[in-house]
Amino acid sequence: MSRKAIAGLAVVAAAGAGLFWWGTDGFTAFTAETARRNAVMLDPRPLPRVVLEDQQGRTTSLGNYAGKVVLAEFAYTRCLTICSALGATFEQLRTVIADEGLGNRIALVTLSFDPEHDGPAQLEAYANRFGGADAIWTFARPRPGPDTRALLKAADVIVIPDGAGGFVHNAAILVIDARGRLIRILDVEDWQEALALALRQL
């Protein structure tokens, strides 16, 4: 092979590597989920303070938690798989928060992305699967339509109908600081890291 041909191949390879580097956030993001988490970690973002309705039908919003760190999750009440794992994890978190006397500084919020179905009665029944709502842990839904879409978009939560009446969605623990900014997205099994990060924000 000629030197010219070799040089040409080298240029193509370098260009390809450059495109791969760009397309993977510098080789660090091989999935959209990883890219989402890296983007939030590098540039925390405010979440919209949309109107929420809790498990008792009371009106609230994420803005009501100003001054507290919030650990949040997105779920829907008919989910029997990953949402149940998240709920069990949040139940553990609540126990630790209560035992450490941190309930006035750290809050847990479960947000339904299926508000058309998940009214207060459904939210309360879902909460009861995990010991019920209390002063630490609230279950709520945004209003159907633009509010739900705005919240999902800000948190980069992807929800896709599964064709069987349920949804496929990315599940994680969202850490929201006392200023209302989403600062980290962590896996369910990393709940201790989420709690440690929350404590560092106090």
C-alpha positions in Angstrom: 0.0 0.0 0.0 1.3 3.4 -0.9 2.3 6.0 1.7 -0.4 8.3 0.3 -3.1 5.6 0.8 -1.8 4.9 4.3 -1.9 8.6 5.1 -5.5 8.7 3.8 -6.6 5.8 6.0 -5.0 7.5 9.0 -7.0 10.6 8.4 -10.3 8.7 8.1 -9.5 6.7 11.3 -8.7 9.9 13.1 -11.9 11.5 11.9 -13.9 8.5 12.9 -12.4 8.5 16.3 -13.2 12.2 16.6 -16.8 11.6 15.7 -17.0 8.7 18.2 -15.4 10.9 20.9 -18.0 13.7 20.2 -20.9 11.3 20.0 -20.1 9.7 23.3 -19.3 12.8 25.4 -15.5 12.1 25.1 -15.8 8.3 25.3 -17.6 8.5 28.7 -21.2 8.2 27.6 -22.1 5.1 25.7 -25.8 5.4 26.4 -28.4 8.2 26.5 -28.9 7.4 30.2 -25.2 8.0 31.0 -25.2 11.2 28.9 -28.3 12.4 30.8 -26.6 11.8 34.2 -23.4 13.4 33.1 -25.2 16.5 31.8 -27.0 16.9 35.1 -23.9 16.4 37.2 -21.9 19.0 35.2 -24.8 21.5 34.9 -27.5 21.2 37.6 -30.9 22.3 36.3 -33.9 23.8 38.0 -37.1 21.7 37.9 -40.3 23.5 37.0 -42.5 24.3 40.0 -45.6 22.8 38.6 -48.7 22.3 40.6 -48.9 18.9 42.2 -51.7 17.0 43.9 -50.8 14.7 46.7 -52.3 11.4 48.0 -54.8 13.3 50.1 -55.9 15.7 47.3 -53.9 18.6 48.7 -52.2 21.0 46.3 -48.4 21.3 46.6 -45.4 21.8 44.4 -41.6 21.1 44.5 -41.3 24.8 45.4 -42.8 24.0 48.8 -39.6 22.1 49.6 -37.3 25.1 49.4 -34.6 24.8 52.0 -34.8 21.0 52.0 -33.0 18.4 49.9 -35.4 16.2 48.0 -34.9 12.7 46.9 -37.4 12.0 44.2 -38.5 9.2 41.9 -40.9 8.9 39.0 -43.3 6.0 38.9 -46.9 4.9 38.2 -49.1 3.1 40.6 -49.9 0.1 38.3 -46.2 -0.8 37.9 -45.2 -4.0 39.6 -41.6 -4.2 38.6 -39.0 -1.5 38.8 -41.4 0.9 40.5 -41.7 -1.6 43.3 -37.9 -1.8 43.7 -37.7 2.0 43.8 -40.5 2.0 46.4 -38.7 -0.5 48.6 -35.6 1.6 48.4 -37.4 4.7 49.3 -38.9 2.9 52.3 -35.3 2.1 53.4 -34.4 5.8 52.9 -37.3 6.9 55.0 -36.3 4.6 57.9 -32.8 6.0 57.9 -34.0 9.7 57.6 -36.4 9.2 60.4 -33.9 7.4 62.7 -31.3 10.1 62.1 -33.8 12.9 62.8 -33.4 14.4 59.4 -37.1 14.6 58.4 -37.1 18.4 58.6 -34.2 18.7 56.2 -34.6 15.8 53.7 -37.8 14.9 52.0 -38.9 12.0 49.7 -41.2 12.5 46.8 -42.7 9.9 44.5 -44.0 11.6 41.3 -46.5 9.8 39.1 -46.1 10.3 35.4 -49.5 8.8 34.8 -51.8 11.5 36.3 -54.7 10.5 34.1 -55.0 7.3 36.1 -53.2 8.1 39.3 -55.6 10.2 41.3 -55.3 10.7 45.1 -57.0 7.4 45.9 -54.6 5.4 43.6 -51.6 7.3 45.1 -52.7 6.6 48.6 -53.2 2.9 47.9 -49.8 2.8 46.3 -48.3 4.6 49.3 -49.8 2.0 51.5 -47.8 -0.7 49.8 -44.7 0.9 51.3 -46.0 1.8 54.8 -48.0 4.9 53.8 -47.3 8.5 53.2 -46.1 10.7 56.1 -44.3 13.9 56.9 -41.1 12.6 55.2 -42.5 10.9 52.1 -45.2 12.4 49.8 -46.8 10.8 46.8 -48.1 13.2 44.2 -49.0 13.8 40.6 -48.7 16.8 38.3 -51.7 18.0 36.3 -52.2 16.0 33.1 -50.9 17.6 30.0 -48.2 20.3 29.8 -47.3 20.1 33.5 -46.5 16.4 33.3 -44.6 16.9 30.1 -42.6 19.8 31.4 -41.5 17.9 34.5 -40.5 14.8 32.5 -38.6 16.9 30.0 -36.7 18.8 32.7 -35.7 15.5 34.4 -35.0 13.7 31.0 -37.4 10.9 32.0 -38.4 8.8 29.1 -41.8 7.1 29.2 -43.0 4.8 26.5 -46.3 2.8 26.4 -45.5 -0.9 26.5 -48.6 -1.9 24.5 -50.0 -3.8 27.4 -51.4 -0.9 29.4 -48.2 -0.1 31.2 -45.0 1.9 30.5 -41.4 1.4 29.9 -39.4 4.1 31.6 -36.0 4.9 33.0 -35.9 4.7 36.8 -33.5 6.3 39.2 -33.1 8.4 42.3 -33.1 12.1 41.6 -31.3 14.4 44.0 -32.8 17.9 44.2 -30.9 20.5 46.2 -32.3 23.1 48.6 -32.5 25.6 45.7 -34.8 23.3 43.7 -32.1 22.2 41.2 -31.7 18.6 40.0 -28.0 17.9 40.8 -27.6 14.1 40.4 -29.3 11.1 39.0 -28.3 7.8 40.6 -29.2 4.1 40.3 -31.6 2.5 42.7 -28.9 0.5 44.4 -26.9 3.7 45.0 -29.4 5.0 47.6 -26.7 5.3 50.3 -24.7 7.6 47.9 -27.8 9.6 47.3 -28.4 10.1 51.0 -24.7 11.0 51.5 -25.0 13.6 48.8 -28.1 15.0 50.3 -26.4 15.3 53.6 -23.5 17.2 52.0 -26.1 19.7 50.7 -27.4 20.6 54.1 
